[in-house]
Amino acid sequence: MTFINYASREINCKIVYYGPGLCGKTTNLQHIYDSTSPQAKGKLISLATETDRTLFFDFMPLELGTVRGFKTRFHLYTVPGQVYYDASRKLILKGVDGVVFVADSQEERIDANIESLENLQENLAAQGYDLATIPYVLQLNKRDLPNVIPVDELSAELQVKGEPVFEAVAATGEGVFDTLKAVAKQVLTELRKA
Amino acid sequence: MAETPFILQERQFQRVKNVLVRLCVECAARAVFLVDRDGQPIAFHGDIGEMDTTSFGSLAAGNVAATSSMAKMIGEEVFPGVVHEGERESIYISVIGRSLLVVVFDERSTLGLVKIRSKRASYELASILDEAVAESASLKASSDGFFAEITDDDIDSLFN
């Protein structure tokens, strides 16, 4: 839920990166953090296991600029992708303003993508949200690997409402900021319209 | 459709700050924070040093979210208070509706004092926040409100 503080002149929004295990959610955030100037970001918090798998969430605050004298800050979160962390994913979605679904483009991960997308819809519904109406972007990650499903085919399988689709190689940063800008724009536009 | 944003006006923010300032003094706390349960810091007061208050708020919210789920698993609706005791510094988190009151204290105070003062402060804060929530809806709906002034160009300029 967007928080607007008239005293500090800030608009704060929450974006959650969702997707199956090892699809590149944390890598997206890592690249955003590494590429952003110190003035525009806070710390990157990663609650992870000893093998660097996300255990609870990653978090970083990002300041995009000012709109009508109000600083716009986006709180970026990732969820743990492994199947058995569903309880944690439910909690992180609370208060979400926009979602990025990061899909793993590899052929062998198609089932995991579909399962994770269904899980997203269930967990959003449990919080009273509807994927059909909230700001939402689909990222097809790992496009650099040899065994990827073609973009058209993967989009047809995973797109749910004609949302913007971005190809990405999060490990190098390709497509990461395009994805973020698209969802952030949707969130701010929705704020104005609602 | 998006949820109605939570809008805190200047006068409400000042009232919240006044409660936090008083609480900090009354329980001899090092610092006091009010954090939205979604992880957004609302206000704070005290000696925060180099602390990253945004990250602190996010972690406090995650902490309460996790322990609230554990509470439900054992038949409790929520744990209204969560304590973390360190060797020198401790944290007491109390749940006030959709917000969290976080008190950081050291040997200058005691858990009992922090709990009792936090309880009183939480009633005042709940009242201010309820008022803010109620006014948020009407502010949002007003055609003279801030949101109506935002243009497509304003949003596009953020990404240039």
Boltz contact constraints between the chains, C-beta under 6 A:
constraints:
  - contact:
      token1: [A, 1]
      token2: [B, 3]
      max_distance: 6.0
  - contact:
      token1: [A, 1]
      token2: [B, 6]
      max_distance: 6.0
  - contact:
      token1: [A, 1]
      token2: [B, 38]
      max_distance: 6.0
  - contact:
      token1: [A, 2]
      token2: [B, 5]
      max_distance: 6.0
  - contact:
      token1: [A, 3]
      token2: [B, 6]
      max_distance: 6.0
  - contact:
      token1: [A, 3]
      token2: [B, 36]
      max_distance: 6.0
  - contact:
      token1: [A, 3]
      token2: [B, 40]
      max_distance: 6.0
  - contact:
      token1: [A, 4]
      token2: [B, 5]
      max_distance: 6.0
  - contact:
      token1: [A, 4]
      token2: [B, 7]
      max_distance: 6.0
  - contact:
      token1: [A, 5]
      token2: [B, 8]
      max_distance: 6.0
  - contact:
      token1: [A, 6]
      token2: [B, 9]
      max_distance: 6.0
  - contact:
      token1: [A, 6]
      token2: [B, 10]
      max_distance: 6.0
  - contact:
      token1: [A, 7]
      token2: [B, 10]
      max_distance: 6.0
  - contact:
      token1: [A, 7]
      token2: [B, 13]
      max_distance: 6.0
  - contact:
      token1: [A, 12]
      token2: [B, 40]
      max_distance: 6.0
  - contact:
      token1: [A, 42]
      token2: [B, 52]
      max_distance: 6.0
  - contact:
      token1: [A, 42]
      token2: [B, 54]
      max_distance: 6.0
  - contact:
      token1: [A, 43]
      token2: [B, 52]
      max_distance: 6.0
  - contact:
      token1: [A, 43]
      token2: [B, 55]
      max_distance: 6.0
  - contact:
      token1: [A, 45]
      token2: [B, 55]
      max_distance: 6.0
  - contact:
      token1: [A, 59]
      token2: [B, 58]
      max_distance: 6.0
  - contact:
      token1: [A, 61]
      token2: [B, 54]
      max_distance: 6.0
  - contact:
      token1: [A, 64]
      token2: [B, 158]
      max_distance: 6.0
  - contact:
      token1: [A, 65]
      token2: [B, 158]
      max_distance: 6.0
  - contact:
      token1: [A, 67]
      token2: [B, 150]
      max_distance: 6.0
  - contact:
      token1: [A, 67]
      token2: [B, 154]
      max_distance: 6.0
  - contact:
      token1: [A, 68]
      token2: [B, 149]
      max_distance: 6.0
  - contact:
      token1: [A, 87]
      token2: [B, 69]
      max_distance: 6.0
  - contact:
      token1: [A, 91]
      token2: [B, 65]
      max_distance: 6.0
  - contact:
      token1: [A, 94]
      token2: [B, 38]
      max_distance: 6.0
  - contact:
      token1: [A, 95]
      token2: [B, 38]
      max_distance: 6.0
  - contact:
      token1: [A, 133]
      token2: [B, 1]
      max_distance: 6.0
  - contact:
      token1: [A, 181]
      token2: [B, 159]
      max_distance: 6.0
  - contact:
      token1: [A, 185]
      token2: [B, 155]
      max_distance: 6.0
  - contact:
      token1: [A, 188]
      token2: [B, 155]
      max_distance: 6.0
  - contact:
      token1: [A, 190]
      token2: [B, 2]
      max_distance: 6.0
  - contact:
      token1: [A, 192]
      token2: [B, 147]
      max_distance: 6.0
  - contact:
      token1: [A, 192]
      token2: [B, 150]
      max_distance: 6.0
  - contact:
      token1: [A, 194]
      token2: [B, 1]
      max_distance: 6.0
  - contact:
      token1: [A, 194]
      token2: [B, 2]
      max_distance: 6.0
